[in-house]
Amino acid sequence: MSDLTPTPDFPGIRIGKEGPYGPAYADYACRCGQSASTTDGSSAEALVQDYTDNHGPAHWNGGDK
């Protein structure tokens, strides 16, 4: 399997969990140049919300926030 880490050249979001009892992690890279990551399970939901509200989908229709 290839590396699925998002980059500015291959923007997107990645969400995962280290085993059944480990904390969730998330990271994203947006075509606007912003990126973020967390390994804190409680912050992963906020990171996903930030990406959804301000980055990836916000740029899909040609918008530039």
C-alpha positions as CSV (number, residue, x, y, z in Angstrom):
1,M,0.0,0.0,0.0
2,S,1.3,3.5,-0.8
3,D,1.6,6.3,1.7
4,L,-1.7,8.0,2.1
5,T,-0.4,11.1,3.9
6,P,-2.1,14.2,2.4
7,T,0.3,16.8,0.8
8,P,-0.3,20.1,-1.0
9,D,0.2,18.1,-4.3
10,F,-2.2,15.4,-3.2
11,P,-4.6,17.3,-0.8
12,G,-7.1,15.5,1.4
13,I,-7.8,14.2,4.9
14,R,-6.6,11.1,6.7
15,I,-8.2,9.7,9.8
16,G,-7.2,6.6,11.7
17,K,-6.6,4.9,14.9
18,E,-3.7,3.0,16.3
19,G,-5.3,-0.3,17.2
20,P,-8.7,-0.9,19.0
21,Y,-7.7,1.0,22.2
22,G,-5.4,3.7,20.8
23,P,-6.3,7.3,20.3
24,A,-7.6,8.5,17.0
25,Y,-5.3,10.6,14.8
26,A,-6.0,12.9,11.8
27,D,-4.2,15.1,9.4
28,Y,-5.0,17.1,6.4
29,A,-3.4,19.2,3.6
30,C,-5.4,21.6,1.6
31,R,-4.7,23.0,-1.9
32,C,-4.8,26.5,-0.3
33,G,-1.5,25.6,1.5
34,Q,-3.0,25.0,5.0
35,S,-2.3,21.7,6.8
36,A,-2.8,20.4,10.3
37,S,-2.4,17.2,12.3
38,T,-3.2,15.7,15.7
39,T,-2.5,12.5,17.5
40,D,-4.9,13.4,20.3
41,G,-8.1,11.6,20.0
42,S,-10.2,14.4,21.4
43,S,-8.7,16.9,18.9
44,A,-9.3,14.7,15.9
45,E,-13.0,15.6,15.6
46,A,-12.2,19.3,15.8
47,L,-9.6,18.9,13.0
48,V,-12.1,17.1,10.8
49,Q,-14.6,19.8,11.4
50,D,-12.1,22.5,10.6
51,Y,-11.2,20.7,7.3
52,T,-14.8,20.3,6.4
53,D,-15.8,23.9,7.2
54,N,-12.8,25.8,5.9
55,H,-10.6,23.7,3.6
56,G,-11.2,20.7,1.3
57,P,-14.9,21.0,0.4
58,A,-14.7,24.8,0.6
59,H,-12.3,24.7,-2.4
60,W,-14.0,22.0,-4.5
61,N,-16.3,24.4,-6.4
62,G,-13.5,26.8,-7.3
63,G,-13.9,28.9,-4.1
64,D,-10.8,30.2,-2.5
65,K,-11.1,30.9,1.2
